[in-house]
Amino acid sequence: MRKKWLVMVLAMITLMIYPVSAFAADGPTSPQLQIGLDTAFTFLAFILVFFMQAGFALLEAGSVRMKNAGHVAGKTVLTLAIASLCFWAVGFGLGFGNGNGFFGTTGFLYGGDSTAASFDSLAGSDVTLNIKFLFQMAFAAVSLAIVSGGMAERAKLSVYIIFGIIFSVVIYPVVAHWVWGGGWLSSLGMQDYAGSTVVHLTGATAALVATILLKPRLGKFNKEGKPVIIPGHNQVFTVLGVIILWFGWFGFNPGSALSPMGGFFGHVAVTTNIAAAAGGLAALIASWLYFGKSDIPAMLNGVLAALVAITGACAFVEPWAAILIGFVAGAFTFMTAQWLERAGLDDPIYAFSVHGLAGVWGAVSTGLFATPELAETVGVGQAGLFYGGGFHQLGVQILGVVGTFVFVAVLSFIILYVMKLVNGIRVTEEEELMGLDISEHGTYGYPEQMKLITDSESNTAKH
């Protein structure tokens, strides 16, 4: 058995080394091999980003109470399915199809590689169009997962479905077109390598609007209006969720290079990783100073906030700047989360602090720290303020942030407010007290909890 494993490992190493030796012996890579390598690289990145949904499921389920865990984990699969179908039908064309500065007008009901002429904005890479579609679809699904996190523990299941469809069809694709699909922000040179603004700020802004309209969970604030801690039921789940998300981010950021050739994705991987490490430590230190104790959930949110911030800047900044960006994101997110909660916002997974405000910082940071060499390498925008670029790039970044926030906030408010008037968006008080596992799905995510309650009710009835 050991010999078989050894043979398999040696075979895999040979397969990885052979193309490198072949390039050295035969000169330039053939076009077909180039296409194959780039496509395989991007497909691997898609798998990593897709697997981030497992991280969201664990993070969000662990962050809520046991009576809602099955519901919260299950809606991750629901929103993934919605994003997949809606992005195929309309979102991909609206986001990346040929059109004007605001949205695409071609490529709806995506038909495969043969429809490449409908997607001029994606023509600058050897990756096949089918894999580009899957890669972009995974990004859209991540953004929708952020939205649903802000609704946790009190939104009706129908809200996830209806708003999820509209978000995947209209809201996310329009912002994606502005920045990545040849839209007006793209023409201005906005730097958002992997989506601090497009993915994270977009999803977090919609989550903020939903959180405000849904109002706080029962018992979240006492009679004096002070926040009451509602701890998640499983901190181990949240830790595992963050580790999976950190792992998946290597598909998110380095994968956006769409090619292993030249090794530029390695620079992106380095800045991504050290920023995340700095963010986790910064948030832990901030919590220690604030609470007098080191807070594990704060550290986890610090890691995620740093990953969000470096997502847009990872290809434009040097490693030292990545550490600074991550450190600021981690500390800033911890403090803003405390402030927003004291202000009356009940955001169960801190979606707006972690993904929204950190996304803003990530977008602004490229306007400060983008180097002229890296901006030229990526081919987007100019050098930042601290590298002699003046205020131009910083201004473009701020404009992109403001434009995205206003568009998403207004459209999300209109959609959710109409839904609230027509059929309501929040479960009843009785259903919320019971837990959404039982009220929405008829069973608990933890069956043993149901048995304990049933036994308790039976004993009460006997007495």
Secondary structure, DSSP 8 states (H G I E B T S, - for coil): -HHHHHHHHHHHHHHHHHHHHHHHHH-S--HHHHHHHHHHHHHHHHHHHHHHHHHHHHHHHHHS-GGGHHHHHHHHHHHHHHHHHHIIIIIHHHHHSSB-SS-B-S--S---GGGGGG-GGG-SSSS-HHHHHHHHHHHHHHHHHHHHHTTTTTB-HHHHHHHHHHIIIIIHHHHHHHHHSS-HHHHHT---SS-IIIIIIHHHHHHHHHHHHH---TTSB-TTS-B-----S-HHHHHHHHHHHHHHHHHHTGGGG---GGGHHHHHHHHHHHHHHHHHHHHHHHHHHHHSS--HHHHHHHHHHHHHHHHHHTTTS-HHHHHHHHHHHHHHHHHHHHHHHHTT---TT-HIIIIIIHHHHHHHHHHHH--HHHHHHHTSS---GGGTTTTHHHHHHHHHHHHHHHHHHHHHHHHHHHHHHHT-SB--HHHHHH-HHHHHHSS-SSHHHHHHHHHHHHHHHH-
